[in-house]
Amino acid sequence: MAPKNPARDNREARERLRLYQARQGLHERQRRRRKRDDLLGVGALVLVAALATGSQLAFAGSQGNGPADAGASATATPTPSASAAAANTGDVPSKEIAKGATWTGSLTLNGSIDLGIELDGAKAPQAASVEISLIKEQFYNGTSCHRLADSDGLEFLQCGSANGDGTGDAGFQYGPLENVPSDGVYDEGTIAIARSDSPYSQSTQFFIVYGDTQLSGATGGYTVVGKVTSGLSELRSEIADKGISSPGDDGTGEPKVATTITAATITQEK
């Protein structure tokens, strides 16, 4: 295997993110333009009606949502665009992509650790659709798994940060939460979506549970999007068992073994 070149890998990751966001930005601009045109059309009709009847029309509305309590353990670091509002932001992939079906594929870590994966398009249609879209766009290729938890009852590897350090997204955030365990137990093999305070702050980050894990449900829990069907023993022995570099106050931190997603595939089961 050729020696790693972190600077080159970071440049390539940033370029992939830039291209992806450019595509998403085009879709968002088109959507906003359609919305603006619709609003202009409605505004014209309202003005005509007002002039005809001599009525004065006033529209006022406000909505606000404070941030949910922080306290869960598998969180995504908020980005400057993060919102605590109970609504999607950006151009979120359609939840129809998953088609209510089971999708299977693979995640390759560090070029040699192959994880078989299965996504549940029936129980988590929105989250599965997002993951399918990101994998097909090759968004994850070259991104880092930046966070490891290796204590008893808290064993997961968190991946998918656009910037490789727990920050960044693909230009969108979404909800609602789906398929959340009622008892807060995330079984070994679970793939779930990381987020910050709001249930609508899900984006690109996810975590792989390599040992039964209990997580706080104080802010609603985490969407279980699928599971790992093979390769967990290699993840544990080659990454998790090597430990954490500079653990934080919660005992989690960057894996000592630098971990990168080098390939990802997904197909619908027939």
Backbone torsions as a table, in degrees:
resi	resn	phi	psi	omega
1	MET	NA	134.2	-179.1
2	ALA	-66.1	147.9	178.8
3	PRO	-61.4	148.4	-177.8
4	LYS	-73.1	146.4	174.7
5	ASN	-124.8	89.4	-174.9
6	PRO	-55.1	-40.3	-177.8
7	ALA	-63.3	-44.5	179.4
8	ARG	-65.0	-43.8	179.7
9	ASP	-59.7	-41.5	179.5
10	ASN	-64.8	-41.0	178.1
11	ARG	-62.0	-43.3	-179.4
12	GLU	-65.2	-39.9	179.0
13	ALA	-64.1	-43.1	178.9
14	ARG	-63.6	-38.0	179.9
15	GLU	-66.7	-41.6	176.9
16	ARG	-61.3	-42.5	179.6
17	LEU	-64.2	-41.9	-179.9
18	ARG	-60.7	-44.8	179.7
19	LEU	-64.6	-41.2	-179.8
20	TYR	-64.1	-45.9	-178.4
21	GLN	-67.1	-30.6	176.9
22	ALA	-64.0	-42.7	177.5
23	ARG	-63.8	-45.2	-179.9
24	GLN	-64.4	-37.4	-179.6
25	GLY	-63.8	-38.3	177.6
26	LEU	-61.4	-46.5	178.6
27	HIS	-60.5	-41.5	-178.1
28	GLU	-66.6	-42.3	178.8
29	ARG	-62.7	-40.2	177.9
30	GLN	-63.3	-41.3	179.9
31	ARG	-64.2	-43.9	179.9
32	ARG	-64.5	-37.7	179.2
33	ARG	-63.7	-42.6	177.5
34	ARG	-62.3	-43.0	-179.7
35	LYS	-63.7	-41.8	179.3
36	ARG	-62.3	-44.1	179.9
37	ASP	-62.8	-40.8	178.3
38	ASP	-62.4	-42.9	-179.5
39	LEU	-65.3	-38.4	178.2
40	LEU	-63.7	-39.9	179.0
41	GLY	-64.4	-44.4	178.9
42	VAL	-64.5	-41.1	179.9
43	GLY	-60.9	-39.1	179.1
44	ALA	-63.8	-42.1	178.9
45	LEU	-63.6	-40.9	179.0
46	VAL	-63.3	-41.6	-179.3
47	LEU	-62.9	-43.0	178.7
48	VAL	-61.1	-44.1	-179.8
49	ALA	-63.8	-38.8	-179.4
50	ALA	-65.5	-43.1	179.7
51	LEU	-65.4	-34.8	-177.4
52	ALA	-71.1	-34.7	-174.0
53	THR	-102.9	-10.8	-178.5
54	GLY	71.9	15.2	-178.6
55	SER	-86.9	154.9	170.9
56	GLN	-103.5	128.7	-179.8
57	LEU	-110.5	132.0	177.8
58	ALA	-130.1	135.3	178.6
59	PHE	-121.9	127.9	177.4
60	ALA	-137.7	138.5	178.0
61	GLY	-158.8	148.0	176.0
62	SER	-149.7	150.2	174.0
63	GLN	-149.2	146.3	179.5
64	GLY	-156.6	145.7	178.2
65	ASN	-136.3	123.5	176.1
66	GLY	-72.2	160.3	179.5
67	PRO	-66.6	145.0	175.8
68	ALA	-70.9	160.0	179.3
69	ASP	-63.3	132.8	174.9
70	ALA	-84.1	145.7	179.5
71	GLY	168.5	-5.0	178.2
72	ALA	-81.3	163.9	-170.5
73	SER	-99.5	-27.2	-177.0
74	ALA	-105.9	78.0	-171.9
75	THR	-105.5	155.0	171.0
76	ALA	-100.3	137.4	179.2
77	THR	-67.9	126.6	-179.4
78	PRO	-61.4	145.1	175.7
79	THR	-104.2	168.9	179.9
80	PRO	-56.6	-23.8	-178.7
81	SER	-93.0	2.4	-176.8
82	ALA	-63.8	144.1	-179.4
83	SER	-132.1	139.2	177.0
84	ALA	-91.6	0.4	-179.3
85	ALA	-67.7	149.3	-179.5
86	ALA	-84.1	62.3	179.7
87	ALA	-158.9	151.9	175.5
88	ASN	-68.5	150.2	173.4
89	THR	-127.8	144.7	-178.7
90	GLY	79.4	-172.3	-176.0
91	ASP	-93.9	86.2	-177.3
92	VAL	-77.0	131.6	176.9
93	PRO	-54.7	140.6	-178.1
94	SER	-60.1	138.8	178.8
95	LYS	-71.5	-5.8	177.6
96	GLU	-78.0	-12.9	-178.0
97	ILE	-59.0	-39.7	-176.2
98	ALA	-71.4	-21.3	174.7
99	LYS	58.6	23.3	179.4
100	GLY	63.0	19.9	-173.6
101	ALA	-108.7	170.2	172.3
102	THR	-90.7	133.6	-179.9
103	TRP	-119.8	137.0	-179.6
104	THR	-125.1	153.9	-179.4
105	GLY	-176.4	-149.0	-176.3
106	SER	-151.6	153.3	168.6
107	LEU	-123.3	128.9	176.7
108	THR	-109.1	125.5	179.4
109	LEU	-106.9	131.6	176.6
110	ASN	54.6	28.1	174.5
111	GLY	76.3	-7.1	-173.2
112	SER	-137.5	-16.5	-179.6
113	ILE	-98.4	108.0	-176.5
114	ASP	-100.5	119.0	177.9
115	LEU	-106.4	123.9	170.1
116	GLY	-77.8	136.6	-178.6
117	ILE	-128.9	154.9	176.7
118	GLU	-138.7	127.3	179.2
119	LEU	-108.9	139.2	-175.5
120	ASP	-101.7	97.8	-179.3
121	GLY	-75.9	-9.5	178.4
122	ALA	-88.6	-46.2	-176.9
123	LYS	-84.3	-24.8	179.9
124	ALA	-137.5	66.9	-174.1
125	PRO	-62.2	-39.5	-178.7
126	GLN	-71.3	-48.1	-178.9
127	ALA	-65.0	-41.6	178.8
128	ALA	-62.1	-40.7	179.4
129	SER	-63.3	-40.5	177.9
130	VAL	-63.2	-46.9	-178.7
131	GLU	-64.3	-41.0	177.6
132	ILE	-59.7	-46.2	-179.7
133	SER	-61.7	-46.5	-178.9
134	LEU	-64.2	-41.0	179.6
135	ILE	-65.2	-44.6	-179.4
136	LYS	-65.3	-31.2	177.7
137	GLU	-80.4	-2.3	-178.1
138	GLN	61.9	29.3	179.8
139	PHE	-61.1	-39.5	-173.2
140	TYR	-77.2	-20.5	-176.2
141	ASN	-60.5	120.0	180.0
142	GLY	92.5	-3.9	177.7
143	THR	-84.5	158.0	-174.0
144	SER	-96.1	155.0	165.6
145	CYS	-99.1	103.3	-164.1
146	HIS	-95.3	-9.0	-171.7
147	ARG	-140.1	131.7	-180.0
148	LEU	-127.4	136.9	170.7
149	ALA	-117.9	129.6	-174.6
150	ASP	-136.1	25.5	178.0
151	SER	-94.4	165.1	-178.6
152	ASP	-61.7	124.6	-179.2
153	GLY	81.6	3.6	178.6
154	LEU	-146.6	86.6	-173.8
155	GLU	-132.4	100.7	178.2
156	PHE	-151.5	158.5	174.2
157	LEU	-119.6	124.1	-176.4
158	GLN	-103.9	133.4	-173.2
159	CYS	-136.4	174.9	168.2
160	GLY	93.9	4.6	176.7
161	SER	-67.9	129.8	-177.5
162	ALA	-61.8	-34.4	-178.1
163	ASN	-97.2	-1.6	176.4
164	GLY	80.3	4.6	-177.1
165	ASP	-131.4	15.5	-178.1
166	GLY	96.7	1.0	178.6
167	THR	-118.8	166.3	177.1
168	GLY	91.1	154.9	177.3
169	ASP	-148.5	-167.5	-178.7
170	ALA	-104.6	22.9	178.8
171	GLY	90.5	6.8	177.4
172	PHE	-147.6	157.8	171.3
173	GLN	-138.7	149.4	-170.2
174	TYR	-148.4	167.2	172.9
175	GLY	-150.9	-169.5	-2.1
176	PRO	-84.8	-176.7	173.5
177	LEU	-71.6	145.5	-178.6
178	GLU	-135.8	146.7	169.6
179	ASN	52.6	46.4	-178.9
180	VAL	-86.7	130.3	177.8
181	PRO	-60.6	129.4	-177.0
182	SER	-69.2	-24.8	-177.8
183	ASP	-99.0	2.5	179.2
184	GLY	75.0	9.7	-180.0
185	VAL	-98.2	125.1	178.8
186	TYR	-109.8	106.8	-172.9
187	ASP	-66.4	154.2	175.3
188	GLU	-51.0	131.4	-178.8
189	GLY	97.7	-11.3	-178.9
190	THR	-63.3	139.5	167.8
191	ILE	-111.8	120.5	-177.8
192	ALA	-130.6	160.9	-176.0
193	ILE	-93.1	125.0	176.7
194	ALA	-78.3	158.4	179.3
195	ARG	-161.5	172.3	170.7
196	SER	-97.6	-145.5	-169.9
197	ASP	-62.6	-46.5	-172.7
198	SER	-79.5	141.4	172.3
199	PRO	-60.3	-16.8	179.1
200	TYR	-100.9	24.0	177.4
201	SER	-106.4	14.5	175.2
202	GLN	-67.7	142.8	177.8
203	SER	-148.1	-107.9	-174.2
204	THR	-101.5	-17.1	-173.7
205	GLN	-81.7	144.2	177.8
206	PHE	-143.2	165.5	176.0
207	PHE	-133.7	145.2	-179.3
208	ILE	-106.2	121.1	-179.7
209	VAL	-88.5	115.9	-178.6
210	TYR	-103.5	2.2	174.0
211	GLY	-158.2	140.9	-176.0
212	ASP	-43.2	129.3	-171.0
213	THR	-131.6	136.5	175.9
214	GLN	-105.3	123.8	179.9
215	LEU	-123.4	146.4	-179.8
216	SER	-62.0	138.6	175.1
217	GLY	-102.8	18.0	-174.2
218	ALA	-58.6	-33.9	179.4
219	THR	-108.7	15.8	174.6
220	GLY	114.4	-11.2	180.0
221	GLY	87.6	-164.0	-173.2
222	TYR	-133.2	141.7	178.9
223	THR	-67.5	123.3	172.6
224	VAL	-89.9	113.3	-174.7
225	VAL	-97.8	-18.9	-178.6
226	GLY	175.6	-155.0	-177.4
227	LYS	-152.5	160.1	172.6
228	VAL	-90.6	128.2	-176.3
229	THR	-101.4	-13.7	177.7
230	SER	-162.5	155.7	174.1
231	GLY	95.7	-1.1	-178.2
232	LEU	-63.6	-35.2	-179.0
233	SER	-63.4	-36.0	177.8
234	GLU	-70.7	-38.9	177.0
235	LEU	-59.9	-44.1	-178.6
236	ARG	-65.2	-50.6	-173.2
237	SER	-71.5	-35.0	-173.5
238	GLU	-94.8	-16.3	-178.9
239	ILE	-126.5	-61.7	-172.6
240	ALA	-62.8	-43.6	-176.6
241	ASP	-68.2	-14.4	179.4
242	LYS	-80.2	-13.7	172.8
243	GLY	95.9	-174.6	-173.9
244	ILE	-115.8	139.5	175.5
245	SER	-90.6	120.7	177.1
246	SER	52.2	68.4	178.8
247	PRO	-58.8	146.0	176.7
248	GLY	-85.8	-169.8	-177.9
249	ASP	-60.9	-30.1	-179.1
250	ASP	-89.3	3.7	178.1
251	GLY	86.0	-3.7	178.6
252	THR	-98.9	162.8	178.3
253	GLY	178.5	-172.9	-179.1
254	GLU	-67.9	134.1	177.3
255	PRO	-61.4	143.1	175.8
256	LYS	-61.8	-34.7	175.0
257	VAL	-87.8	107.9	179.0
258	ALA	-54.8	127.2	-170.9
259	THR	-122.9	126.1	-178.0
260	THR	-128.6	139.8	171.1
261	ILE	-78.7	114.0	-177.1
262	THR	-98.6	-14.5	177.4
263	ALA	-163.4	152.5	177.1
264	ALA	-152.0	137.9	178.5
265	THR	-135.3	157.1	176.9
266	ILE	-158.0	136.4	176.2
267	THR	-143.0	153.3	178.2
268	GLN	-78.9	135.7	177.3
269	GLU	-69.7	140.2	178.4
270	LYS	-90.7	NA	NA
